[in-house]
Amino acid sequence: MEIKIIQGSYFKIGIIKEDSIEGLGKKCFSDVATGYSWFSTGKLRNGSNSTGTDFGSSYGPGDVIKV
């Protein structure tokens, strides 16, 4: 699968354990312990809406991400 970023900022690409989806409410999937995302700043986020560890390059408009 390929995802092309057309416009905008602050993207997250990731996964979450299926049985955790219902309880998210207004949280993002990577804000909980069972969700992981590669944030557009190049950070890996898990269980946080504001911090993460370095995980690779940043990405944004014009980039194509293959998953």
MDAnalysis code that builds the backbone (N, CA, C; Angstrom):
import MDAnalysis as mda
import numpy as np

u = mda.Universe.empty(201, n_residues=67, atom_resindex=np.repeat(np.arange(67), 3), trajectory=True)
u.add_TopologyAttr("name", ["N", "CA", "C"] * 67)
u.add_TopologyAttr("resid", np.arange(1, 68))
u.add_TopologyAttr("resname", ["MET", "GLU", "ILE", "LYS", "ILE", "ILE", "GLN", "GLY", "SER", "TYR", "PHE", "LYS", "ILE", "GLY", "ILE", "ILE", "LYS", "GLU", "ASP", "SER", "ILE", "GLU", "GLY", "LEU", "GLY", "LYS", "LYS", "CYS", "PHE", "SER", "ASP", "VAL", "ALA", "THR", "GLY", "TYR", "SER", "TRP", "PHE", "SER", "THR", "GLY", "LYS", "LEU", "ARG", "ASN", "GLY", "SER", "ASN", "SER", "THR", "GLY", "THR", "ASP", "PHE", "GLY", "SER", "SER", "TYR", "GLY", "PRO", "GLY", "ASP", "VAL", "ILE", "LYS", "VAL"])
u.atoms.positions = np.array([
    [0.845, -1.159, 0.000],
    [0.000, 0.000, 0.000],
    [0.898, 1.232, 0.000],
    [0.499, 2.247, -0.717],
    [1.200, 3.531, -0.736],
    [0.251, 4.637, -0.288],
    [0.807, 5.566, 0.461],
    [0.052, 6.727, 0.907],
    [0.810, 7.960, 0.430],
    [0.152, 8.814, -0.347],
    [0.796, 10.050, -0.795],
    [0.245, 11.206, 0.023],
    [1.153, 11.952, 0.631],
    [0.772, 13.119, 1.416],
    [0.576, 14.286, 0.447],
    [-0.628, 14.798, 0.368],
    [-0.962, 15.878, -0.560],
    [-0.738, 17.244, 0.095],
    [-1.307, 17.442, 1.276],
    [-1.177, 18.717, 1.964],
    [-1.410, 18.513, 3.449],
    [-1.049, 19.512, 4.230],
    [-1.279, 19.460, 5.663],
    [-0.007, 19.199, 6.444],
    [-0.189, 18.908, 7.732],
    [0.946, 18.642, 8.616],
    [0.466, 17.797, 9.790],
    [1.404, 17.309, 10.557],
    [1.131, 16.508, 11.746],
    [0.336, 15.242, 11.438],
    [0.941, 14.363, 10.657],
    [0.330, 13.092, 10.277],
    [0.824, 11.981, 11.169],
    [0.015, 10.930, 11.310],
    [0.418, 9.713, 12.008],
    [0.017, 8.519, 11.161],
    [0.945, 7.599, 10.998],
    [0.678, 6.344, 10.307],
    [0.980, 5.246, 11.307],
    [0.047, 4.331, 11.536],
    [0.329, 3.318, 12.533],
    [-0.737, 2.273, 12.704],
    [-0.650, 1.606, 13.850],
    [-1.543, 0.488, 14.151],
    [-2.030, 0.573, 15.597],
    [-3.131, -0.144, 15.862],
    [-3.655, -0.278, 17.218],
    [-4.289, -1.661, 17.336],
    [-4.236, -2.217, 18.520],
    [-4.885, -3.498, 18.772],
    [-6.392, -3.314, 18.608],
    [-7.026, -4.190, 17.856],
    [-8.423, -4.019, 17.482],
    [-9.362, -3.833, 18.671],
    [-9.173, -4.573, 19.732],
    [-10.106, -4.458, 20.853],
    [-9.930, -3.168, 21.666],
    [-8.987, -2.319, 21.276],
    [-8.777, -1.029, 21.944],
    [-9.477, 0.123, 21.236],
    [-9.979, -0.101, 20.043],
    [-10.540, 0.978, 19.225],
    [-11.778, 1.604, 19.856],
    [-12.687, 0.789, 20.364],
    [-13.946, 1.306, 20.903],
    [-13.761, 2.296, 22.041],
    [-12.770, 2.105, 22.886],
    [-12.575, 2.963, 24.048],
    [-11.768, 4.221, 23.801],
    [-11.423, 4.511, 22.551],
    [-10.577, 5.669, 22.262],
    [-11.235, 7.012, 22.553],
    [-12.509, 7.134, 22.278],
    [-13.166, 8.435, 22.433],
    [-12.527, 9.445, 21.503],
    [-12.023, 10.540, 22.050],
    [-11.396, 11.587, 21.242],
    [-9.882, 11.443, 21.163],
    [-9.332, 10.374, 21.707],
    [-7.890, 10.149, 21.661],
    [-7.473, 9.606, 20.301],
    [-6.226, 9.838, 19.958],
    [-5.642, 9.249, 18.759],
    [-5.199, 7.820, 19.088],
    [-5.127, 6.968, 18.091],
    [-4.788, 5.566, 18.325],
    [-3.441, 5.373, 19.009],
    [-2.486, 6.264, 18.815],
    [-1.170, 6.094, 19.443],
    [-1.081, 6.739, 20.824],
    [-2.180, 7.307, 21.306],
    [-2.198, 7.887, 22.652],
    [-2.344, 6.806, 23.723],
    [-2.709, 5.587, 23.332],
    [-2.936, 4.497, 24.279],
    [-1.818, 3.458, 24.169],
    [-1.686, 2.617, 25.186],
    [-0.582, 1.651, 25.266],
    [-0.577, 0.625, 24.136],
    [-1.719, 0.361, 23.522],
    [-1.790, -0.661, 22.472],
    [-1.714, -0.083, 21.062],
    [-1.394, 1.212, 20.943],
    [-1.282, 1.850, 19.636],
    [0.109, 2.403, 19.385],
    [0.546, 2.315, 18.146],
    [1.866, 2.799, 17.739],
    [1.725, 3.632, 16.471],
    [2.475, 4.728, 16.400],
    [2.442, 5.529, 15.178],
    [3.822, 6.079, 14.854],
    [4.035, 6.275, 13.562],
    [5.203, 6.998, 13.063],
    [4.677, 8.382, 12.752],
    [5.030, 9.332, 13.591],
    [4.535, 10.694, 13.475],
    [5.338, 11.432, 12.405],
    [4.742, 12.405, 11.756],
    [5.383, 13.099, 10.634],
    [6.655, 13.852, 11.015],
    [6.925, 13.997, 12.291],
    [8.168, 14.626, 12.735],
    [9.319, 13.622, 12.808],
    [9.028, 12.346, 12.492],
    [10.053, 11.307, 12.540],
    [10.131, 10.574, 13.862],
    [9.147, 10.756, 14.716],
    [9.123, 10.116, 16.027],
    [8.191, 8.904, 16.030],
    [8.545, 7.905, 16.830],
    [7.660, 6.771, 17.102],
    [6.890, 7.108, 18.360],
    [5.571, 7.052, 18.268],
    [4.739, 7.361, 19.439],
    [3.991, 6.120, 19.879],
    [3.939, 5.957, 21.201],
    [3.199, 4.860, 21.816],
    [2.794, 5.303, 23.217],
    [1.485, 5.347, 23.457],
    [0.987, 5.729, 24.770],
    [1.179, 7.195, 25.107],
    [1.347, 8.054, 24.114],
    [1.562, 9.481, 24.361],
    [1.030, 10.318, 23.199],
    [0.499, 11.492, 23.529],
    [0.056, 12.402, 22.468],
    [1.047, 13.537, 22.247],
    [2.205, 13.463, 22.932],
    [3.140, 14.580, 22.793],
    [4.616, 14.197, 22.699],
    [4.988, 12.982, 23.067],
    [6.397, 12.614, 23.043],
    [6.608, 11.316, 22.281],
    [7.837, 11.105, 21.865],
    [8.191, 9.880, 21.169],
    [9.693, 9.787, 20.994],
    [10.148, 8.621, 20.560],
    [11.572, 8.417, 20.325],
    [11.879, 8.585, 18.842],
    [13.104, 8.954, 18.533],
    [13.513, 9.095, 17.135],
    [13.313, 7.765, 16.421],
    [12.701, 7.824, 15.226],
    [12.349, 6.607, 14.505],
    [12.683, 6.678, 13.021],
    [13.124, 7.788, 12.534],
    [13.422, 7.922, 11.112],
    [13.248, 9.347, 10.659],
    [13.165, 9.502, 9.370],
    [13.033, 10.833, 8.781],
    [11.629, 11.381, 8.972],
    [11.524, 12.694, 8.950],
    [10.209, 13.318, 8.944],
    [9.606, 13.183, 7.545],
    [8.299, 13.383, 7.435],
    [7.630, 13.320, 6.135],
    [6.512, 14.353, 6.084],
    [6.092, 14.680, 4.857],
    [5.053, 15.686, 4.694],
    [4.611, 15.791, 3.258],
    [3.963, 16.905, 2.881],
    [3.405, 17.071, 1.546],
    [4.415, 16.735, 0.448],
    [3.961, 15.923, -0.506],
    [4.777, 15.503, -1.628],
    [5.435, 14.133, -1.419],
    [5.495, 13.675, -0.170],
    [6.114, 12.376, 0.121],
    [5.144, 11.238, -0.127],
    [5.708, 10.087, -0.517],
    [4.938, 8.857, -0.683],
    [5.465, 7.862, 0.339],
    [4.580, 7.337, 1.170],
    [4.929, 6.384, 2.214],
    [4.404, 5.028, 1.794],
    [5.270, 4.035, 1.812],
    [4.872, 2.655, 1.484],
    [4.772, 1.857, 2.765],
    [3.643, 1.211, 2.933],
    [3.438, 0.350, 4.109],
    [3.037, -1.037, 3.692],
])
